[in-house]
Amino acid sequence: MIDHYTFDEFWKSYGLRGHYGDVQVPAYFFTGWYDSLLHEALKQFVGWRTSAGSNEARRLTRIIIGPWAHQNLGLGATAGALSDPYTDVDFGPEAPQDLVAEQIRWYDRRLKGIDNGIDHEPPLRLFVMGENVWRSEGEWPLARTAFTDYYLHSGGAASRSSGDGVLSTTRPAEEPPDRFTYNPLDPVPSLGSQYQNLDRTGARDRSNIETRLDVLVYTSAPLAKDVEVTGPVTATIYALSSATDTDFTATLVDVHPDGRAIALCEGIRRARFRESIEKPTLIEPLKIYEYRIDMWDTSNLFKAGHRIRVEISSSNFPRFDRNLNTGGRPGTESAADAVIAHQAVFHNGPHPSRVTLPIIPR
């Protein structure tokens, strides 16, 4: 796998991309908002529903998505419960689901022909975190989604949570960039989101992470009313680096009135793959490039009084391997080769760095 660090024939031979037409039977996908396989499950659900090789497979394929990590699919998540190390929030009594019983329902219909009603239910069942309710939907992304840009703003001092980083729907004008230093030997530690570590996965409070000087923090004003974000989340960042290759990361956070900064979803973009995952190209040091970061997916109600936050940095380790900033071949370098990178993130007229949120009208 290390030898094949681009999307080449080795990886294409494993993937379903381009092969959904071969599928003749429906599938039932089980995943969670904090599952390391969430993004792939949603891509396959859409692939089955739109491109499978039989009408039955397209029409009957289903998915269920709860507030779960990979290791606790179907279980509850209660703050402080010693038996549940997956969360710093309480998702309420509706979160637990008997997924074994649901699988038996599915197979009773598929293999025994029992008409138990499962084929007449909506294909998507999701849990809206924050509101802590289950809801049925007909497609992904939801047809009524209003994709909305929230722009990064600052006076050049967003590198700490007490700084001046602001997130709003107003496009930036002339603002100074935010700068930070990325040292591969002191990477930002992974915490929350879909990182699959028993003690650090899920709805984790990232307040301490956000005090690091290599983490830029942009926060909205307290919300005047509830805002639902359900769907795929992306960031578009304009940045430069002193290195010939580096990474940029983005994390979406729900800031509670008590100060907890709860991780929702995140993503990373390696500079050399900014244009293609098949034909990587290094960057020119100190030149501004556009980076599109796929932050995966979520469903969360940001309640009135909460704030929406986005973190920008250059590492998320060990969920993602550290970029040593050399431009060398991944997997062949050692820590001794590491190069410190000086980064700048721009938010001005020609460089409107932003996160695009899937807002669901209410």
C-alpha angles and dihedrals in degrees: 000000000000090000090056101054094152128064095267136148091288091064096035090059089062100043133092092216106124093008104080089104088069091063114099104168131065122250136208114215122203119194144135137229088249096042117122087223096049097107094047092047091054092047090051092046089055091044092053093045095048107027112022116131098245135048089232092056093047096045102042103039112117142183136199121199122188135174090272142123123224094264097049105040109167096011129116126254117217123172113249096007108144090211093057116054094169105091150035092205136061115242093190135237095303095064099082116083132181098236093174090060089047091051090050089052089053096049093043086061098040100041105023099033093232110162097222096153098254093120091057096055124096111274097236127056116179139174116230106215116215091030087048097211136125119239136182121226137179105224148002123274093028112254093231094054116136104204104212130189118227109192130214117241136176145137088244098281107094094122095104133041090246091053130099102269112140132186118204144142090249115104114240122251121190110340132151117251124253115243133199140161122243115205112185089206090061104038126174105267119240113251128166132338114078097334105132104221114125094228100036108037130102133020096000129169108245097186093117093046090055092061091069116108091226093060118082113208126202118181134184124226115267107287117254091206140011116288120196118208112190122158142033116341125207137179127208110201129183109205146149132210136196088225132079091234133015142142135254123201135192131195129189114217136187108217111207122209089252090059100258110145104207117199117232109168140335145184146190138216124200109214095229089057096049092111105023139006089205101049110031121196128193122236131244110248115252093012119124115240134178116243122192111202119197103214095185121229144306145166113215137149109219098207125218108278093030122106132224114231136186124195122203123194142131105251143043105178136219093004086066124025116253117258104229089204094230100113088234128136111288115247095023099078131085131214088260088068094057119128125201112236126208109212135193127191116203129210113174140108099297093031108047101175109196150151118238113218126195100231117195112209115236 
